Amino acid sequence: MKELHTESMDNLFRAILELKTIDECYDFFEDVCTIKEMKDMAQRLEVAALLHTGQSYQQICAKTGASTATIGRVNKCLNYGTGGYRRALEKTDAKD
């Protein structure tokens, strides 16, 4: 999505990359996002992780409360997206 590649977005991502602790992330995201937006992003990442491990839509829906539409959208991104979910999952898996 080329329309997202703007100086403002670059500045947002630079600010995020400068955050060093979980507490700093909470402080920043609580200021920038609504609680629902934060919960939605966390849920999508959890859905991606579960899809990545081969769990079914039914299992994921039961574990996360995500709709099948959300699970489908995340699955589409995992299979045909830019690789953002996969990179994030690989990086967090490597730290665990």
C-alpha positions, 0 to 999 in steps of 0.5 A, spaced: 500 500 500 503 505 497 499 510 500 501 508 507 508 510 505 509 517 507 513 521 512 508 521 517 508 513 517 515 513 517 515 518 523 510 513 527 514 507 525 521 510 528 518 512 534 515 505 535 522 502 534 525 507 539 521 504 545 525 499 549 520 496 554 514 493 555 512 499 559 514 504 554 510 500 549 504 500 554 504 508 555 505 509 548 500 505 545 495 507 550 496 514 548 495 513 541 490 507 540 483 506 543 483 500 548 479 496 542 484 498 537 490 495 542 485 489 543 484 488 536 491 488 534 493 483 540 488 478 537 490 478 530 497 477 532 495 471 537 490 469 531 496 469 526 500 465 531 495 460 532 494 459 524 502 458 524 501 452 528 496 449 524 490 450 528 483 450 525 478 456 525 474 453 530 480 452 535 482 459 534 475 462 534 474 458 541 481 460 544 481 467 542 473 469 540 476 472 534 470 472 528 471 467 522 472 473 518 478 476 522 481 469 522 480 469 514 483 476 513 489 474 518 490 467 514 490 471 507 495 476 510 499 470 512 499 466 505 499 472 501 501 478 505 508 482 505 510 477 510 509 482 516 506 477 521 511 471 519 517 476 521 514 478 527 512 471 529 519 468 528 522 474 531 518 473 538 519 465 537 527 466 537 526 470 543 522 465 547 
